[in-house]
Structures are given as structure tokens and as C-alpha cells.
Amino acid sequence: MFDGYFLAATSAARRWSDIATQVLTCVTRREAAMHVQASEPQAFIGSAVVDLPVPWRKSQSLLPKS
């Protein structure tokens, strides 16, 4: 479940921290809907990259101004 949500989150995320937040939210909702014990998924994203833009998305600040 975690891997699928991680991959899905990458398409919309702008920063690494966005991915972690989206995955946690999705897993938590899914487990609640399934009435199963929470697995409390964890992802560690180091402080040096937590707010970096993901490399496959162009930052709005890097786009040419029209």
C-alpha cells in the first residue's frame, strides 16, 4: 500500500515533504476505511532535502516570466 501511494504522490508533489504528507494521509484513510490497526507508516526525509523541489517537476520560480 505504501509504495503505491508513494508513487501516486510523486505526480502532484512539489517538495519531498509534500510526498511524505500525502502518503501518510492516504495510508491513514485507507486503514481506517478497512477497519484495520494503524500501521503508522514512516518515511525519513533528511533536513537537507525536505524542502527541496522534487527533480521531475520544474519549480514555478525557474519558469521564464511572460
N, C-alpha and C positions, 0 to 999 in steps of 0.2 A: 504494500500500500504506500509506504513512504517513498519508494523510488518513483512510482508513477506520479505521485503528487509533486515530487521534486522536479521531474521533467516537465510536467504541465506548468508549474510555476515559472520556469525559465522563460517562457514565451512572453510573459507580460511584465516580468520584474525589471526594474531599472538598476537596483543595487542588490548586492549579496544579502543584505539584511532583509530585503523585501521577500526574497525566496524563502528564507528561514521562517518568517512570519506567516507567509501564505501556506507553507507546508504544515506547520503546527496547527493552524486554523482548520485546514481541510481534514487532517487526521483526527483531530478532536471531534469535529462534527460527525465524521463517518463512524467513529467508535460509539458516539452517543446514539446515533441512529440505529446501530447494530445492537445496542444494549450490552456492550462488552466492557470489560475492565479497561480503563485507560492505559495505554502503553507508554504514555509520556515520552513521545519521540524527542530526540535531541539532535541538534546539529551545531557544530562548533565552527564559527567563522571568526577568525582572529581579528583583533582590533586594527591591524594594519590594512585590512581589506573590507571590513564590514560596511563601510560607506562608499566603497569604490563602485563605479558603474560596472555592470556585467559587460564582458568584452564583445558580446554578439549584438549589443544594442548601441546605436550611436547616441551619445548624450545630446540633449537639446542644445546645450551650450556650445557644442562643437559644430553644429549645423550653420551653414552660411546664413547671414541675415539678408532678408529680401527687401 
